[in-house]
Amino acid sequence: MAVMASKKSLMVLYSGANDVYSHRARIVLAEKGVSAEVIEVSEQNKPEDFLDVNPYNTLPTLVDRNLVLYESGIIMEYLDERFPHPPLLPVYPVARAKFRLMIYRIQEDWYSLADKIKNGKEKAVDKARKELLENFISAMPLFADYPFCFSEEFSLIDCCVAPLLWRLPSLGVEIPKTAKAIHNYAKKVFDRNSFQKSLTETERELHNV
């Protein structure tokens, strides 16, 4: 994975090879062009000292010198502020608040359903698939009215939407061909250099499921 850097790097990201939250952080790293060591971690091979780094034992986890951060939203915003170019959130407070609210809604309305599809019982899974598809279709104006999702520029919103869109085939959710705005958006962000650099081998295979 191209985001990987030398072991002399002072910044380390503990990341899951097929963890959607880790993927969000990896996209931000790649978009910023940050040199960081990305260590792939799974439930089976977590380093012995990982609990000393993160008492919650969750991914992703970012270590930047003496600073340790967990929770992908916190990590993404930290990276955006730590490395301000290119900016991934608006400058003005009202616009920043709107972007943060959009990210929260994506988390609550889309990611929560993806989690149900992965972990729920068959009846709940079918319902979650239907709801997730409906939510994407109802959000069509977000993709049709702007070059990126809800924005003129690539932003943290896209860093949240793109990993989920990438996983839809493996979740059994198919965006209809008539939803051209979503397909056009997906092609644009998937072709983006930072997105391609962020992908693990597991994620590349995942998209072809």
Buried (B, 14 or more C-beta within 10 A) or exposed (E): BEBBBEEEBEBBBBBBBBBBBBBBBBBBBBBBEBBBBBBBBEEEEBEEEBEEBBEEEBBBBBBBEEEBBBBBBEBBBBBBEEBEEEBBBBEEEEEBEBBBEBBEEBBEBBBEBBEBBEEBEEEEBEBBBEBBBEBBEEBBEBBEEBEBBBBEEBBBBBBBBBBBBBBBBBBBBEBEEEBEBBBEBBEBBBEBEBBEBBBBEEBEEBBEE
